[in-house]
Amino acid sequence: METSEAITNGLRVFVRSRYVPERSRPARSEYFFAYTIKIENLGSETVKLISRHWIITDAEGQQEEVQGPGVVGEQPTLRPGESFEYTSACPLSTPFGSMRGSYQMATEGGGRFDAEVAAFRLAQPFAIN
């Protein structure tokens, strides 16, 4: 299992990723990874997740950018001390790669900031990288 953590403006983003063998077909260069993200508001102001931006890189250095509103169909609002956790997935054509990105957040006071999602590995167990 791979992990990463970043804190931006009091917002902690912790990621755990794992390989999903039952959804993968290595003989067809199809590798499936799941990741669980916990977003915690350690700050003193209520924030809302507006959108996401991902950069997904495979083992050959090919990058794909993904942008869109919210996460898993939601735009959670987090008061100080609250957290939100979700699980999503990512297919790759190589047995390992990485993801990194950000969430655009809106503050109760009308401000906006990009909360970092630190790079995390996507790796089939025992893959050589």
Buried (B, 14 or more C-beta within 10 A) or exposed (E): EBEBEBBBBBBBBBBBBBBBEEEBEEEEEEBBBBBBBBBBBEBEBBBBBEBBBBBBBBBEEEEEEEEEEBBEEEEBBBEEEEEBEBEEEBEBEBBBBBBBBBBBBBBEEEEEBBBBBBBBBBBBEEBEE
